[in-house]
């Protein structure tokens, strides 16, 4: 596995710290020698165990997961944003399929919505509000009854 230079440098600094401690330096002195700004005794002890179990090499101190490949590169994002601007009604599930065909990369609809939300290209969350025009044809034909006309139905004897 190819590690980024920053991860390798970190492991080498940690090795330098552990070697300084083995030479009898205090943790504060070892941090100053290695260039590590902050480390607790507990963390140093954990690193020591990891270092010894890995054969006393800096490779044993490499972090397991240091990130993941970025699938949504700038070209893909620009295409996505432009596609959404052209057709605001298109849904994330359709965009997932188009991205898979065009770029050969798989995304989940939730991640597409996340990217669109960052640019302000998503519809408001929740259900759309009901408009005043919507309703049945019978309601539109009959004038609305006032609430007082129906009062006798709900409160008998108050006629």
Protein Blocks (a to p, Z undefined) as FASTA:
>chain_A
ZZdfklmmmmmmmmmmmmmmmnopafklmmmmnopabdcfklmmmmmmmmmmnoppaklm
pcfbgcdcdfbdfklmmmmmmmmmmmmmbcfklmmmmmmmmnopacdfklmmmmmmmnop
accedjddddfkbccfklmmpccddfklmmmmmmghiZZ
